Amino acid sequence: MRYAHIVGWGSYLPEQVLTNHDLAQMVDTTDEWILSRTGIRERRLAGEKETVTTMAFNAAARALAVADMHPARLDMIIVATSTSEHAFPSTASLVQDALGATRAGAFDLSAACSGFVYALSLAANAIKSDAIDTAVVIGTETLSRVVDWQDRATCILFGDGAGALVLKGSDVPGGVLASTLRSDGSGGDLLSLHNTQISSVPFIGTSYVNGHGPYIHMNGRQVFRFATSVVADAIEEVIKKAGLQLKDISLIVPHQANVRIIDHVAKKLKLPPEKFYLNLERYGNTSAASIPIALCEAVQEGRLHPDDTLVFVGFGGGLTWGAVVVKWDVTPPDVSAVKQRLRQARYVAMRLRSRARRLLRRFMAWVGGSPTPKARLKDADRRLEEGGEKR
Ligand code: COA
């Protein structure tokens, strides 16, 4: 029997803070309204140079440092995100390159705010089936770039950030014990982000404002109703799958969407609110990144102890939801400062390696007579001028 253990964790949060008071200067809202309806006080916004890829890389590098694992030992990288910069290359492939994870397969996963739970479940099952031995799963989002900052019903909710976990196979029982993944696409229109370039016909009509967008579209009340109707059941279902009972669970780390949703779930399960770890007050809803970011803070605050049993539960667009039960049985190794510095130096070397490979590819193409990207553009412009042909 193989087991998938969590051996590393890391998060990255941009420095720029946007408070409810700042938002009250931008739209017709108040700190009191946002706090009482959502539990959020402030959120982080990615700076100009921060992207889903840079944030994911930083979170993964930190997680690998905790695990004391060389990136070249990684077999798989899964990135859960709804805000990937490209349809392809995947964010995961760019992170693989930046880490120098030269033996890893890499792909993105789209399950909105449930994405991290989906990614964790897939990676753990791949390890348990002995198909792979190590994986890093990442949730990363720049939601600030896809919200309509004039829509007070959505812009108050979301924030940016990334979180990552490293998984490793072992014969020792424990780690990820069970998972449950669900979807109900009939509710897809309740929470959506249209992809303009793929389809000119929006799924629903309201994600554009004055020709700008697409932006996140949400029916807040319906999403609230959906979340409060599925989350408690998902927790009970996954605990049962793991052969455990609610009383065996030490801490639940839910997707950080709204404190009222979590209060509702706690009441339904007859659990005290302290059983749920919440940090949405500081970061808002960071979608696929929220669970690993929360887990990292729970570790920092000393909320997790060896042999604790945890539940991660996610829910969101799709509609999707899912939960995972984990035995927390890790004692991170002590990694020397010198080793950490060497690790950083290796990432710089990996950046240079990547650049050198790109240059070499271009050079080989030039030697072989292929036109350069610049020459291709020039040629397209010439054809445009000559025949009105589209680039
Ligand atoms: N500030 C002040 N008033 C606001 C507001 C804001 N930021 N946003 C909406 N309102 C107003 C509405 O315009 C409405 O006014 P009206 O009664 O004059 O029409 C009133 O508040 C109530 O709106 P409603 O949408 O019914 O509020 P709500 O109590 O449902 O709270 C949400 C709105 C978004 C906070 C809540 O529905 C929610 O959290 N839903 C779940 C969203 C979520 O978690 N999404 C992600 C899931 S992964």
Boltz pocket constraint, residues with backbone or C-beta under 6 A from the ligand:
constraints:
  - pocket:
      binder: B
      contacts: [[A, 28], [A, 29], [A, 30], [A, 33], [A, 34], [A, 37], [A, 38], [A, 113], [A, 152], [A, 153], [A, 156], [A, 157], [A, 218], [A, 219], [A, 220], [A, 221], [A, 223], [A, 224], [A, 257], [A, 258], [A, 285], [A, 315], [A, 316], [A, 317]]
      max_distance: 6.0
